[in-house]
Amino acid sequence: MPDIFFKCGWCGKHLVVDEVGVGLEIPCPDCKKIVVIPKIRFAHECPQCNERLILAYTMRGETLECPLVDMKSPNWSVELRT
């Protein structure tokens, strides 16, 4: 199953979980507050690796680190504007 990218509504930390976790409550690894893994999401294609990423609507306008692009590359983030 694909991963879902979303952010903590309390501290803004970017989080990634497997799609099977939709609707579950988990603690944020940074602020430790409980967040719900969102159901509402959209697909965005990484312009570097062409992988289809599943994102929560709260990720609009955020810069996302694609987990499949080599981290040593200077252009490994994607700004979401959809």
Secondary structure, DSSP 8 states (H G I E B T S, - for coil): --EEEEE-TTT--EEEEEGGGTT-EEE-TTT--EEE--S-EEEEE-TTT--EEEEEGGGTT-EEE-TTS-TTSTT-EEE---
